[in-house]
């Protein structure tokens, strides 16, 4: 693989790693807010770039295996790396057809669709993985998609390892750009932390302001009433 081609692959792998980071951020925020739809969306959003990274590094097609071997050599990735999961690599291949196959295979059976919680609490509690279309169990950190169970913590660990390797190679190939991006990222994080601190301070001040506003009408009520009596006597 020539350096030009390698640079393009490393650049794209890094972008996909950043996409997984953004997806985990959405997922964690949804978990904190207990937003079911956001949890399911975030989990699925993690699998999308995760699948693309896995398929680039461990391609299932014979004609692409040389490319995978070359990239793994540069990144010093072992063939038995946890991200080398054929189910993940092929996640988005024939996606529409796999959906049809899942419907046909689960026909007449108890299925779970878009659920956050323990699948054992649904129906008779005996729904097999193959009959769970999309769900997440916070207790086990298992995310199901189209009948396949993925441990999101294990996926996160595997992606984190790959991201570190990709970033190291990226920094070697594009030192100036990597330095500028790291500085921009640092400033963005500082701005976010400052905004969050400001929001927290504002929330703390709001109850005190509300109490002050509630007390003021009571203090003004008496003078107004006396003024009204004087006016009545003068008439």
Backbone as JSON, one array per atom type, in Angstrom:
{
  "sequence": "XXXXXXXXXXXXXXXXXXXXXXXXXXXXXXXXXXXXXXXXXXXXXXXXXXXXXXXXXXXXXXXXXXXXXXXXXXXXXXXXXXXXXXXXXXXXXXXXXXXXXXXXXXXXXXXXXXXXXXXXXXXXXXXXXXXXXXXXXXXXXXXXXXXXXXXXXXXXXXXXXXXXXXXXXXXXXXXXXXXXXXXXXXXXXXXXXXXXXXXXXXXXXXXXXXXXXXXXXXXXXXXXXXXXXXXXXXX",
  "N": [[0.85, -1.19, 0.0], [0.7, 2.14, -0.99], [1.95, 5.32, 0.3], [0.17, 7.44, -0.11], [-2.36, 6.23, -0.42], [-2.49, 4.95, 2.05], [-2.57, 7.16, 3.75], [-5.11, 8.19, 3.18], [-6.78, 6.13, 4.09], [-6.1, 6.07, 6.83], [-6.9, 8.6, 7.57], [-9.68, 8.4, 7.16], [-10.33, 6.3, 8.93], [-9.76, 7.57, 11.33], [-11.7, 9.57, 11.32], [-14.01, 7.98, 11.53], [-13.57, 6.94, 14.07], [-13.86, 9.24, 15.59], [-16.54, 9.66, 15.11], [-17.66, 7.52, 16.48], [-17.03, 8.28, 19.05], [-18.59, 10.59, 19.32], [-21.09, 9.39, 19.14], [-21.13, 7.79, 21.45], [-21.18, 9.82, 23.3], [-23.73, 10.92, 22.89], [-25.23, 8.7, 23.58], [-24.53, 8.32, 26.34], [-25.46, 10.71, 27.43], [-28.19, 10.42, 26.97], [-28.64, 8.23, 28.61], [-28.17, 9.37, 31.14], [-30.3, 11.12, 31.22], [-32.34, 9.37, 31.16], [-33.66, 8.8, 28.79], [-35.39, 6.91, 26.74], [-35.71, 6.62, 23.88], [-33.48, 8.04, 22.99], [-31.42, 6.52, 24.07], [-31.62, 4.11, 22.66], [-31.24, 5.07, 20.08], [-28.66, 6.19, 20.34], [-27.15, 3.89, 20.95], [-27.42, 2.37, 18.59], [-26.23, 4.16, 16.88], [-23.61, 3.98, 17.66], [-22.86, 1.48, 16.74], [-22.84, 1.79, 13.97], [-20.51, 3.41, 12.89], [-18.68, 1.79, 14.18], [-18.98, -0.66, 12.91], [-18.08, 0.01, 10.36], [-15.4, 0.62, 10.83], [-14.47, -1.86, 11.71], [-14.94, -3.43, 9.41], [-13.22, -2.25, 7.56], [-10.72, -2.82, 8.62], [-10.79, -5.55, 9.09], [-11.75, -7.01, 6.66], [-14.32, -8.96, 5.1], [-14.48, -9.89, 2.54], [-12.62, -11.67, 0.11], [-11.0, -10.37, -1.8], [-10.35, -8.0, -0.58], [-8.81, -8.53, 1.59], [-6.03, -8.22, 1.61], [-5.7, -5.47, 1.86], [-6.74, -5.08, 4.44], [-4.84, -6.51, 5.96], [-2.53, -5.01, 5.49], [-3.17, -2.55, 6.68], [-3.61, -3.33, 9.33], [-1.06, -4.12, 9.99], [0.36, -1.72, 9.97], [-0.92, -0.46, 12.09], [-0.32, -2.16, 14.09], [-2.07, -4.22, 14.92], [-3.57, -7.07, 16.27], [-4.66, -10.13, 14.79], [-6.62, -11.44, 16.24], [-8.0, -9.47, 17.57], [-10.49, -7.9, 19.7], [-12.32, -6.36, 18.23], [-12.52, -7.6, 15.86], [-14.99, -8.9, 14.78], [-17.16, -10.77, 13.09], [-19.92, -10.49, 12.91], [-20.28, -7.81, 13.53], [-18.76, -6.61, 11.52], [-20.27, -7.21, 9.25], [-22.62, -5.92, 9.68], [-24.1, -3.86, 8.33], [-24.36, -4.8, 5.78], [-26.53, -5.77, 3.22], [-28.75, -4.78, 4.64], [-31.55, -4.21, 4.51], [-32.56, -6.62, 3.52], [-31.85, -8.38, 5.54], [-33.5, -7.47, 7.53], [-36.0, -8.26, 6.56], [-35.59, -11.02, 6.63], [-35.35, -11.4, 9.39], [-37.95, -10.8, 10.24], [-39.36, -12.87, 8.99], [-38.19, -15.13, 10.2], [-38.93, -14.88, 12.86], [-41.6, -15.05, 12.94], [-44.75, -15.53, 14.43], [-43.68, -15.85, 16.93], [-42.81, -14.69, 20.26], [-41.7, -11.42, 20.36], [-39.34, -8.75, 20.94], [-39.28, -5.3, 20.67], [-37.67, -2.27, 20.35], [-36.9, -1.59, 23.23], [-35.99, -0.69, 26.55], [-34.37, -2.01, 29.2], [-34.58, -5.01, 31.24], [-34.88, -7.82, 29.27], [-35.99, -10.11, 30.31], [-38.12, -9.36, 31.78], [-40.22, -9.04, 30.14], [-43.23, -10.24, 28.77], [-43.36, -13.75, 28.87], [-40.85, -13.9, 29.8], [-38.93, -15.36, 28.49], [-37.8, -14.69, 26.05], [-35.76, -15.3, 23.31], [-32.44, -14.25, 22.2], [-32.44, -14.02, 19.43], [-34.98, -13.16, 18.84], [-35.15, -10.57, 19.62], [-35.33, -7.4, 18.48], [-34.46, -4.61, 18.67], [-32.96, -3.37, 21.49], [-31.94, -2.48, 24.86], [-30.15, -3.4, 27.72], [-29.54, -1.95, 30.65], [-28.4, -3.04, 32.96], [-26.72, -5.16, 32.22], [-25.37, -4.05, 30.13], [-25.8, -4.8, 27.55], [-26.58, -4.57, 24.15], [-29.05, -5.08, 21.82], [-29.39, -5.72, 18.39], [-31.3, -6.4, 15.68], [-31.6, -9.12, 16.38], [-29.08, -9.83, 17.29], [-26.76, -9.81, 19.94], [-24.8, -7.34, 21.48], [-22.11, -6.49, 23.54], [-21.85, -3.45, 24.84], [-19.9, -2.25, 26.42], [-17.64, -3.81, 25.97], [-17.37, -3.35, 23.25], [-16.84, -0.62, 23.32], [-14.35, -0.6, 24.65], [-12.76, -1.96, 22.79], [-12.93, -0.28, 20.55], [-11.77, 2.0, 21.61], [-9.12, 1.21, 21.93], [-8.36, 0.8, 19.26], [-8.71, 3.4, 18.3], [-6.71, 4.85, 19.67], [-4.41, 3.8, 18.49], [-4.81, 4.53, 15.81], [-4.84, 7.34, 16.04], [-2.21, 7.81, 16.86], [-0.73, 7.05, 14.59], [-1.82, 8.83, 12.79], [-0.96, 11.28, 13.87], [1.76, 11.05, 13.37], [1.83, 11.06, 10.59], [0.53, 13.42, 9.88], [1.61, 15.77, 11.42], [1.45, 18.65, 11.97], [-1.22, 19.26, 11.42], [-2.52, 17.55, 13.19], [-1.66, 18.61, 15.63], [-2.85, 21.16, 15.57], [-5.55, 20.47, 15.51], [-5.78, 19.17, 17.96], [-5.38, 21.28, 19.72], [-7.57, 22.9, 19.1], [-9.58, 21.23, 19.89], [-9.08, 21.09, 22.63], [-9.68, 23.73, 23.41], [-12.37, 23.81, 22.78], [-13.44, 21.95, 24.6], [-12.86, 23.23, 27.01], [-14.48, 25.48, 26.73], [-16.98, 24.26, 26.74], [-17.02, 23.19, 29.32], [-16.94, 25.55, 30.82], [-19.37, 26.68, 30.04], [-21.12, 24.79, 31.06], [-20.59, 25.04, 33.8], [-21.49, 27.64, 34.18], [-24.21, 27.3, 33.64], [-24.93, 25.65, 35.73], [-24.49, 27.34, 37.91], [-26.4, 29.27, 37.37], [-28.73, 27.82, 37.68], [-28.65, 27.38, 40.41], [-28.99, 29.94, 41.37], [-31.52, 30.59, 40.56], [-33.74, 29.58, 42.25], [-33.44, 31.27, 44.51], [-33.92, 33.79, 43.43], [-36.54, 33.41, 42.66], [-37.78, 33.13, 45.15], [-37.39, 35.69, 46.21], [-38.94, 37.16, 44.46], [-41.43, 36.17, 45.08], [-41.82, 37.12, 47.64], [-41.94, 39.9, 47.49], [-44.53, 40.95, 46.49], [-46.12, 40.53, 48.78], [-45.05, 42.35, 50.62], [-45.7, 44.74, 49.44], [-48.4, 44.78, 49.43], [-49.83, 45.82, 51.73], [-49.31, 48.71, 51.91], [-50.66, 49.54, 49.57], [-53.3, 48.88, 50.15], [-53.93, 50.6, 52.31], [-53.75, 53.09, 51.08], [-55.92, 52.95, 49.4], [-58.08, 53.06, 51.22], [-57.87, 55.71, 52.29], [-58.49, 57.17, 50.06], [-61.13, 56.48, 49.72], [-62.37, 57.7, 51.96], [-62.0, 60.41, 51.49], [-63.76, 60.86, 49.49]],
  "CA": [[0.0, 0.0, 0.0], [1.52, 3.35, -1.06], [1.7, 6.28, 1.38], [-1.02, 8.24, -0.43], [-3.53, 5.41, -0.09], [-2.46, 4.76, 3.5], [-3.0, 8.42, 4.38], [-6.56, 8.3, 3.03], [-7.4, 5.16, 4.99], [-5.89, 6.51, 8.21], [-7.77, 9.77, 7.76], [-11.07, 7.94, 7.28], [-10.44, 5.55, 10.19], [-9.8, 8.54, 12.41], [-13.04, 10.19, 11.29], [-14.98, 7.02, 12.07], [-13.33, 6.88, 15.51], [-14.48, 10.45, 16.14], [-17.98, 9.45, 15.04], [-18.05, 6.64, 17.59], [-16.93, 9.09, 20.27], [-19.8, 11.43, 19.36], [-22.23, 8.5, 19.4], [-21.1, 7.44, 22.87], [-21.59, 11.02, 24.04], [-25.19, 10.97, 22.79], [-25.75, 7.56, 24.36], [-24.36, 8.58, 27.77], [-26.37, 11.79, 27.79], [-29.53, 9.83, 27.02], [-28.7, 7.39, 29.81], [-28.31, 10.26, 32.29], [-31.65, 11.7, 31.19], [-33.29, 8.26, 31.1], [-34.44, 8.98, 27.56], [-35.37, 5.62, 26.06], [-35.46, 6.73, 22.44], [-32.11, 8.48, 22.82], [-30.55, 5.39, 24.41], [-31.65, 3.18, 21.53], [-30.62, 5.76, 18.95], [-27.23, 6.28, 20.6], [-26.55, 2.56, 20.83], [-27.34, 2.0, 17.18], [-25.27, 5.08, 16.26], [-22.27, 3.47, 17.99], [-22.59, 0.31, 15.9], [-22.66, 2.17, 12.57], [-19.09, 3.59, 12.59], [-17.93, 0.63, 14.67], [-19.03, -1.65, 11.85], [-17.24, 0.46, 9.25], [-14.0, 0.46, 11.24], [-14.19, -3.3, 11.72], [-14.91, -3.97, 8.04], [-12.03, -1.73, 6.89], [-9.53, -3.48, 9.17], [-10.95, -7.01, 8.97], [-12.73, -7.22, 5.59], [-14.75, -10.34, 4.92], [-14.31, -10.28, 1.13], [-11.26, -12.15, -0.16], [-10.21, -9.41, -2.58], [-9.98, -6.86, 0.27], [-8.05, -8.98, 2.76], [-4.68, -7.65, 1.56], [-5.79, -4.12, 2.41], [-6.88, -5.21, 5.89], [-3.56, -6.96, 6.52], [-1.59, -3.9, 5.42], [-3.56, -1.55, 7.68], [-3.39, -3.9, 10.67], [0.38, -4.13, 10.22], [0.73, -0.34, 10.31], [-1.49, -0.15, 13.4], [0.12, -3.2, 15.04], [-3.29, -4.86, 15.43], [-3.57, -8.53, 16.21], [-5.79, -10.73, 14.06], [-7.65, -11.84, 17.21], [-8.48, -8.29, 18.31], [-11.92, -8.0, 20.01], [-13.16, -5.71, 17.24], [-12.63, -8.51, 14.73], [-16.25, -9.61, 15.0], [-17.81, -10.86, 11.77], [-21.28, -9.97, 13.02], [-20.17, -6.36, 13.48], [-18.25, -6.25, 10.19], [-21.32, -7.37, 8.23], [-23.85, -5.36, 10.24], [-24.9, -3.06, 7.39], [-24.47, -5.44, 4.47], [-27.89, -6.27, 2.93], [-29.52, -4.44, 5.84], [-32.99, -4.34, 4.29], [-32.87, -8.04, 3.36], [-31.73, -8.98, 6.86], [-34.72, -7.09, 8.26], [-37.04, -9.16, 6.06], [-35.28, -12.35, 7.14], [-35.67, -11.41, 10.82], [-39.41, -10.86, 10.35], [-39.78, -14.22, 8.6], [-37.69, -16.12, 11.15], [-39.56, -14.72, 14.18], [-43.05, -15.05, 12.76], [-45.49, -16.36, 15.36], [-42.99, -15.94, 18.21], [-42.78, -13.48, 21.08], [-40.56, -10.59, 19.98], [-39.16, -7.49, 21.67], [-38.94, -4.27, 19.7], [-37.44, -0.96, 20.97], [-37.13, -1.74, 24.67], [-34.87, -0.42, 27.44], [-34.61, -2.74, 30.43], [-34.25, -6.43, 31.21], [-35.84, -8.56, 28.44], [-36.63, -11.16, 31.11], [-39.34, -8.81, 32.4], [-41.22, -8.91, 29.08], [-43.97, -11.46, 28.45], [-43.07, -14.91, 29.72], [-39.46, -13.8, 30.25], [-38.09, -16.36, 27.82], [-37.53, -14.28, 24.68], [-34.35, -15.54, 22.94], [-31.77, -13.12, 21.55], [-32.82, -13.96, 18.01], [-36.29, -12.53, 18.72], [-35.06, -9.19, 20.1], [-34.88, -6.6, 17.34], [-33.66, -3.48, 19.16], [-33.18, -3.21, 22.93], [-30.72, -2.28, 25.66], [-30.28, -3.75, 29.13], [-28.54, -1.18, 31.39], [-27.74, -3.85, 33.99], [-25.67, -5.99, 31.6], [-24.78, -3.24, 29.07], [-25.97, -5.52, 26.29], [-27.44, -3.9, 23.17], [-29.48, -6.0, 20.76], [-29.86, -5.16, 17.12], [-31.69, -7.39, 14.68], [-31.39, -10.47, 16.86], [-27.69, -10.06, 17.71], [-26.44, -9.09, 21.19], [-23.46, -6.75, 21.54], [-21.76, -5.89, 24.82], [-21.36, -2.12, 24.48], [-18.66, -1.94, 27.14], [-16.58, -4.49, 25.24], [-17.22, -2.62, 21.98], [-16.18, 0.64, 23.66], [-12.94, -0.87, 24.95], [-12.1, -2.34, 21.54], [-12.85, 0.93, 19.72], [-10.81, 2.91, 22.25], [-7.78, 0.71, 21.61], [-8.1, 1.09, 17.84], [-8.62, 4.86, 18.16], [-5.39, 5.28, 20.13], [-3.44, 3.4, 17.47], [-5.05, 5.36, 14.63], [-4.41, 8.7, 16.35], [-0.76, 7.84, 16.89], [-0.25, 7.03, 13.2], [-2.28, 10.1, 12.2], [-0.06, 12.34, 14.36], [3.04, 10.87, 12.7], [1.68, 11.38, 9.18], [0.08, 14.81, 9.75], [1.94, 16.37, 12.72], [0.95, 20.01, 12.15], [-2.69, 19.22, 11.45], [-2.9, 16.89, 14.43], [-1.41, 19.55, 16.71], [-3.87, 22.21, 15.49], [-6.83, 19.87, 15.88], [-5.75, 18.9, 19.4], [-5.55, 22.56, 20.39], [-8.96, 23.3, 18.89], [-10.39, 20.33, 20.72], [-8.88, 21.52, 24.02], [-10.43, 24.96, 23.61], [-13.8, 23.49, 22.74], [-13.78, 21.29, 25.85], [-12.83, 24.26, 28.04], [-15.68, 26.29, 26.54], [-18.12, 23.46, 27.18], [-16.97, 23.12, 30.78], [-17.31, 26.86, 31.32], [-20.81, 26.84, 29.82], [-21.8, 23.91, 32.0], [-20.45, 25.64, 35.12], [-22.38, 28.79, 34.2], [-25.58, 26.82, 33.71], [-25.13, 25.14, 37.09], [-24.59, 28.5, 38.8], [-27.68, 29.92, 37.1], [-29.78, 26.99, 38.28], [-28.61, 27.59, 41.85], [-29.48, 31.29, 41.67], [-32.93, 30.71, 40.18], [-34.66, 29.46, 43.37], [-33.34, 32.45, 45.37], [-34.6, 34.86, 42.73], [-37.96, 33.11, 42.71], [-38.24, 33.42, 46.5], [-37.44, 37.14, 46.34], [-40.09, 37.63, 43.69], [-42.65, 35.77, 45.77], [-41.96, 37.89, 48.86], [-42.17, 41.31, 47.19], [-45.95, 41.33, 46.46], [-46.64, 40.57, 50.14], [-44.59, 43.57, 51.26], [-46.34, 45.88, 48.79], [-49.86, 44.67, 49.52], [-50.37, 46.66, 52.79], [-49.38, 50.13, 51.53], [-51.68, 49.76, 48.54], [-54.61, 48.78, 50.78], [-54.12, 51.82, 53.07], [-53.98, 54.19, 50.13], [-57.28, 52.82, 48.89], [-58.99, 53.53, 52.28], [-57.81, 57.16, 52.33], [-59.18, 57.66, 48.89], [-62.56, 56.28, 49.92], [-62.8, 58.69, 52.95], [-62.01, 61.72, 50.88], [-64.95, 61.01, 48.64]],
  "C": [[0.89, 1.25, 0.0], [1.09, 4.35, 0.01], [0.44, 7.12, 1.15], [-2.29, 7.49, -0.02], [-3.62, 5.2, 1.42], [-2.99, 6.0, 4.21], [-4.52, 8.57, 4.32], [-7.28, 7.35, 3.99], [-7.27, 5.59, 6.45], [-6.8, 7.71, 8.53], [-9.23, 9.34, 7.97], [-11.28, 7.14, 8.57], [-10.53, 6.51, 11.37], [-11.16, 9.23, 12.47], [-14.08, 9.26, 11.89], [-14.81, 6.86, 13.58], [-13.96, 8.09, 16.21], [-16.0, 10.32, 16.14], [-18.45, 8.54, 16.17], [-18.0, 7.4, 18.92], [-18.16, 9.97, 20.43], [-21.03, 10.59, 19.69], [-22.29, 8.09, 20.86], [-21.53, 8.62, 23.73], [-23.11, 11.15, 24.05], [-25.81, 9.88, 23.66], [-25.67, 7.83, 25.86], [-25.28, 9.69, 28.25], [-27.8, 11.27, 27.91], [-29.69, 8.95, 28.25], [-28.89, 8.26, 31.06], [-29.71, 10.86, 32.39], [-32.75, 10.65, 31.17], [-34.24, 8.41, 29.91], [-34.35, 7.72, 26.72], [-35.04, 5.71, 24.59], [-34.02, 7.14, 22.17], [-31.11, 7.37, 23.1], [-30.47, 4.43, 23.22], [-30.99, 3.79, 20.3], [-29.11, 5.83, 19.12], [-26.53, 4.95, 20.44], [-26.39, 2.14, 19.39], [-26.32, 2.88, 16.45], [-23.83, 4.67, 16.56], [-21.89, 2.34, 17.04], [-22.29, 0.68, 14.45], [-21.18, 2.42, 12.25], [-18.23, 2.44, 13.09], [-17.87, -0.46, 13.61], [-18.11, -1.27, 10.69], [-15.76, 0.32, 9.57], [-13.6, -1.01, 11.17], [-14.06, -3.85, 10.31], [-13.71, -3.45, 7.25], [-10.79, -2.51, 7.33], [-9.58, -5.0, 9.06], [-12.01, -7.32, 7.91], [-13.06, -8.7, 5.42], [-14.57, -10.82, 3.48], [-12.84, -10.62, 0.85], [-10.41, -11.1, -0.86], [-9.74, -8.22, -1.75], [-9.1, -7.25, 1.44], [-6.62, -8.44, 2.79], [-4.66, -6.25, 2.16], [-5.9, -4.16, 3.93], [-5.57, -5.59, 6.56], [-2.56, -5.81, 6.55], [-1.9, -2.85, 6.5], [-3.31, -2.07, 9.1], [-1.9, -3.92, 11.01], [0.85, -2.74, 10.64], [0.27, 0.01, 11.72], [-1.09, -1.15, 14.48], [-1.07, -3.87, 15.72], [-3.21, -6.36, 15.23], [-4.8, -9.03, 15.47], [-6.94, -11.07, 15.0], [-8.13, -10.68, 18.08], [-9.98, -8.38, 18.55], [-12.84, -7.35, 18.97], [-13.32, -6.56, 15.98], [-13.81, -9.44, 14.95], [-17.02, -9.61, 13.68], [-19.23, -10.3, 11.8], [-21.29, -8.45, 12.91], [-19.72, -5.89, 12.1], [-19.36, -6.25, 9.14], [-22.65, -6.74, 8.64], [-24.73, -4.67, 9.2], [-24.93, -3.62, 5.98], [-25.87, -6.03, 4.32], [-28.85, -5.98, 4.1], [-31.02, -4.64, 5.65], [-33.4, -5.82, 4.17], [-32.8, -8.76, 4.71], [-32.95, -8.66, 7.73], [-35.87, -8.01, 7.85], [-36.84, -10.58, 6.61], [-35.63, -12.47, 8.62], [-37.18, -11.52, 11.04], [-39.91, -12.28, 10.05], [-39.39, -15.26, 9.65], [-38.38, -16.05, 12.51], [-41.09, -14.73, 14.09], [-43.72, -16.02, 13.72], [-44.84, -16.5, 16.72], [-43.09, -14.63, 18.97], [-41.53, -12.69, 20.73], [-40.52, -9.34, 20.87], [-38.63, -6.46, 20.69], [-38.84, -2.93, 20.42], [-37.77, -0.96, 22.46], [-35.86, -1.44, 25.44], [-35.18, -1.06, 28.79], [-34.19, -4.19, 30.28], [-35.28, -7.19, 30.38], [-36.57, -9.65, 29.21], [-37.9, -10.68, 31.78], [-40.47, -8.67, 31.39], [-41.91, -10.25, 28.82], [-43.68, -12.58, 29.42], [-41.61, -14.93, 30.19], [-38.5, -14.73, 29.56], [-37.78, -16.0, 26.36], [-36.06, -14.49, 24.33], [-33.76, -14.32, 22.24], [-32.24, -12.93, 20.12], [-34.15, -13.25, 17.79], [-36.31, -11.09, 19.27], [-34.52, -8.33, 18.96], [-33.96, -5.46, 17.78], [-33.99, -3.26, 20.63], [-31.85, -2.98, 23.63], [-31.03, -2.6, 27.11], [-29.19, -3.01, 29.91], [-27.77, -2.01, 32.41], [-26.58, -4.65, 33.43], [-24.9, -5.25, 30.52], [-24.81, -3.96, 27.72], [-26.97, -4.78, 25.41], [-27.76, -4.91, 22.07], [-29.84, -5.21, 19.52], [-30.07, -6.29, 16.14], [-31.31, -8.8, 15.11], [-29.98, -10.8, 17.32], [-27.39, -9.2, 18.93], [-24.99, -8.61, 21.15], [-23.24, -6.18, 22.94], [-21.12, -4.53, 24.53], [-20.08, -1.75, 25.22], [-17.47, -2.59, 26.43], [-16.31, -3.79, 23.92], [-16.48, -1.31, 22.23], [-14.69, 0.44, 23.92], [-12.16, -1.18, 23.66], [-11.9, -1.11, 20.65], [-11.84, 1.91, 20.29], [-9.38, 2.5, 21.93], [-7.42, 1.03, 20.17], [-7.9, 2.59, 17.63], [-7.25, 5.38, 18.58], [-4.33, 4.98, 19.08], [-3.57, 4.29, 16.22], [-4.56, 6.78, 14.87], [-2.9, 8.83, 16.38], [-0.17, 7.88, 15.47], [-0.62, 8.34, 12.51], [-1.34, 11.24, 12.59], [1.31, 12.25, 13.7], [2.97, 11.31, 11.24], [1.31, 12.84, 8.96], [0.36, 15.56, 11.06], [1.35, 17.75, 12.95], [-0.58, 20.04, 12.28], [-3.18, 18.59, 12.75], [-2.74, 17.83, 15.63], [-2.49, 20.64, 16.74], [-5.24, 21.68, 15.93], [-6.91, 19.59, 17.38], [-5.96, 20.19, 20.19], [-7.0, 23.05, 20.27], [-9.9, 22.48, 19.77], [-10.29, 20.73, 22.2], [-9.7, 22.77, 24.33], [-11.93, 24.7, 23.64], [-14.25, 22.85, 24.06], [-13.79, 22.29, 27.0], [-14.07, 25.14, 27.96], [-16.92, 25.55, 27.02], [-18.18, 23.37, 28.69], [-17.38, 24.44, 31.41], [-18.82, 27.1, 31.19], [-21.61, 26.0, 30.8], [-21.74, 24.48, 33.42], [-21.37, 26.84, 35.25], [-23.83, 28.39, 34.33], [-25.91, 26.32, 35.11], [-25.3, 26.28, 38.08], [-25.93, 29.2, 38.62], [-28.83, 29.15, 37.72], [-29.83, 27.19, 39.79], [-29.16, 28.94, 42.24], [-30.97, 31.42, 41.41], [-33.89, 30.57, 41.36], [-34.65, 30.68, 44.28], [-34.07, 33.61, 44.73], [-36.11, 34.66, 42.77], [-38.53, 33.42, 44.09], [-38.37, 34.92, 46.72], [-38.66, 37.69, 45.64], [-41.4, 37.3, 44.39], [-42.89, 36.61, 47.0], [-42.33, 39.35, 48.59], [-43.65, 41.69, 47.13], [-46.55, 41.42, 47.85], [-46.26, 41.86, 50.83], [-45.3, 44.78, 50.69], [-47.84, 45.89, 48.98], [-50.43, 45.64, 50.55], [-50.42, 48.14, 52.42], [-50.46, 50.43, 50.52], [-53.07, 49.77, 49.16], [-54.93, 50.05, 51.57], [-54.43, 52.99, 52.16], [-55.39, 54.13, 49.6], [-58.3, 53.32, 49.93], [-59.03, 55.03, 52.36], [-58.58, 57.76, 51.19], [-60.68, 57.55, 49.07], [-63.09, 57.34, 50.89], [-62.9, 60.06, 52.33], [-63.21, 61.95, 50.02], [-66.17, 61.26, 49.49]]
}
